[in-house]
Amino acid sequence: MDASQKPFLISWNITKRCNLKCAHCYLDAGELDGRDDISTAEARALVDKIAVGAPGAMLILTGGEPLLRPDIYEVASYASRKGLTVVLGTNGTLIDREAAGRIRESGVKGAGVSVDSIEPAFHDGFRGVQGAWQKTIEGLGYLKDAGIDFQLHATVVKENLRELREIASFGTLKGARAVHFFFLVCTGRGERMSDISPSEYEGALKEIVALSGEGGAARARCAPHILRLAPPQSALSAGTSGCVAGKGYLRISPEGFVTPCPYMPVTDQSMNLRDFSVAEIIAGDASFKLLASPALKGRCKDCEFSETCGGCRARALADTGDIMGEDAWCSYEPNGRADLNKGEPLWTEGAVERLSKVPVFLRPMVKKGVERYASAKGLSEITPEVMAELKSRYRG
């Protein structure tokens, strides 16, 4: 993403305060007093800049635990009125009937809620607080009663590898629109954790592909390698992007700094969103420049899937110290840089018009997904009928 492009997805760690003690927290959040959080006035000013620099984008208000901010409903409501699609990233433990109602009234369109196991004891141990699982599950019920769409977010670790299918089924049972499995990037407190092995990683991705193929809404996050495994004509392939760090996606830290991804550290403390625009930061930050024209290294450089996957750049950075480094958690041995995008189908006028009606924050992913689907079918052009066919597969 260069300065001429506008982000379509922004994750804002709006506080470092948290009521849980998660072992893997990349932000190292905890029981803080919040004095270092930006003020309400500053938050509104940042929303103004986001609305100008990324009009129509999806804004994820997360933490820490965003519901610990007394002004979270005010900030969410203000961002919604500015034309942003606002969602929450929450552990769900603070959601009661009143909170769910206020979330709905503030214009929030949905929530991602962390549930790492169907076994309360493991979830509570992983999240560091006894009773957390039960409160989270109660929170899901309140969201459902309030008519707020939600997803389940599960972090994949060795201890829950065997229950991916059960977690997906549990999410469906509770009314989740999707279940997203996040693959650990060892940063923050997570730096002290041991990750799953590359072979376990591959096995977990194959399981998620199978779950999706059975009609489930399982998705993998921070795992672009799944595009190598997912059938190109599948809904999973159409609904999944390669690594989007710095390519339409960025993170805002609790202090107002901007990085290409939540798992990447702040590298330039001279540029803060309080003082600069979104475009100015993207233009001036070295990481965004590298990601705009990536010169991948190692197996990623030689891989025929480099354009569609690209490896997890945050994981490569954490592991090698080089944002362009090889993603060592991918076990695939490349066959060479064949051009898998050769002969991309052309978009008809009607298809372009239909694409223009897709929300801004979804449009890039939808465009790439439709192109992969049409190419896999050997189509020379994309029509509204092709898009409708893929949509029916995605929903069905």
Order of alpha helices (4+ residues) and beta strands (2+ residues): beta-alpha-beta-alpha-beta-alpha-beta-alpha-alpha-beta-alpha-beta-alpha-beta-alpha-alpha-beta-beta-alpha-alpha-alpha-alpha-beta-alpha-alpha-beta-alpha
